[in-house]
Amino acid sequence: MKFGPRDRSRIHAFDLTPMIDVVLQLIIFFLFTTHLGELTRTKIDLPREPGEEQTERPPPTFVVDIDDQGRYLMQSHPVSLEELASIVNAEIARAGADNVSVQVRPDRLSRARDMNALTRRLAEIGVSRWSLATLPDAAGGTP
C-alpha cells in the first residue's frame, strides 16, 4: 500500500448537520410541551399556608382543582364528583389503589365543604394517598 502526498492532503471532516438538526428538534419539542403544560393548568389562588417541604415526591396520578365557586376541575375541564370518582376508579382498577395518588388544589376562597366532599368520596373508593397543594406564606404566618 502506497501512501503518497495526495492521501495526506485529504481532510476528514465530521458532519455536524445531523446533530444540529436533532438539537433543534429537541429544543422545539421542549418548548412546545412546556407551553402545552401551561395551557392545561387552571389558574387557582392557592391558600398560603406552611406545608411540607418534600422535593422528592413522585408526581401525583391526578390533579383536582376546586375553584372559588366549588366546581371540580381536571385539566381545566369541569367534572362532577361522580365523574371524577369514575375516572379515579378506572385508574385504581388498572394500577391498583396503592399506585394512585391525588393532589387537591383548592382555591383560597373555596368552601371547606367542597373539599370535604371530595376527600370523603376519594376515601370511599379507596384512595389513601392524597395531598393538599398550598403556597408558602412569605410573612411566615397565616394572613
LINHU-V305954 format. One record per pair of residues at least 4 apart in sequence whose C-alpha atoms are under 8 Angstrom apart, sorted by the first residue. I is the first residue (numbers start at 0). J is the second residue. If there is no record, write none. Layout:
i j
I J
I J
This chain:
i j
2 6
2 7
3 7
4 8
5 9
15 19
16 20
17 21
18 22
19 23
20 24
21 25
22 26
23 27
24 28
25 29
26 30
27 31
28 32
29 33
30 34
31 35
32 36
33 37
34 38
35 39
36 40
39 74
39 75
40 74
40 75
41 64
41 74
41 75
43 64
43 66
43 104
43 105
43 106
43 107
44 105
44 106
44 107
44 108
45 104
45 105
45 106
45 107
45 132
45 133
45 134
46 105
46 106
46 107
46 133
46 134
47 107
47 133
47 134
47 135
47 136
47 141
47 142
48 133
48 134
48 135
48 136
48 140
48 141
49 133
49 134
49 135
49 136
49 139
49 140
50 133
50 134
50 135
59 99
59 100
59 101
59 102
60 99
60 100
60 101
60 102
61 73
61 99
61 100
61 101
61 102
62 73
62 74
62 101
62 102
62 103
62 104
63 71
63 72
63 73
63 74
63 101
63 102
63 103
63 104
64 71
64 72
64 73
64 103
64 104
64 105
64 106
65 69
65 70
65 71
65 72
65 103
65 104
65 105
65 106
65 109
65 113
65 114
66 70
66 71
66 72
66 105
66 106
66 108
66 109
67 105
67 106
67 107
67 108
67 109
67 110
68 109
69 109
69 110
69 113
70 77
70 78
70 79
71 77
71 78
71 79
71 80
72 76
72 77
72 78
73 77
73 78
78 82
78 83
79 83
80 84
80 117
80 120
81 85
82 86
83 87
84 88
84 120
84 121
84 124
85 89
86 90
87 91
88 92
88 124
89 93
90 94
90 95
90 99
91 95
91 96
91 98
91 99
92 96
94 98
94 99
95 99
96 125
96 126
96 127
97 126
97 127
97 128
99 126
99 128
100 126
100 127
100 128
100 129
100 130
101 126
101 128
101 129
101 130
102 129
102 130
102 131
102 132
103 129
103 130
103 131
103 132
104 131
104 132
104 133
105 109
105 114
105 131
105 132
109 113
110 114
111 115
112 116
113 117
114 118
115 119
116 120
117 121
118 122
119 123
120 124
121 125
121 126
121 127
122 126
122 127
135 139
136 140
136 141
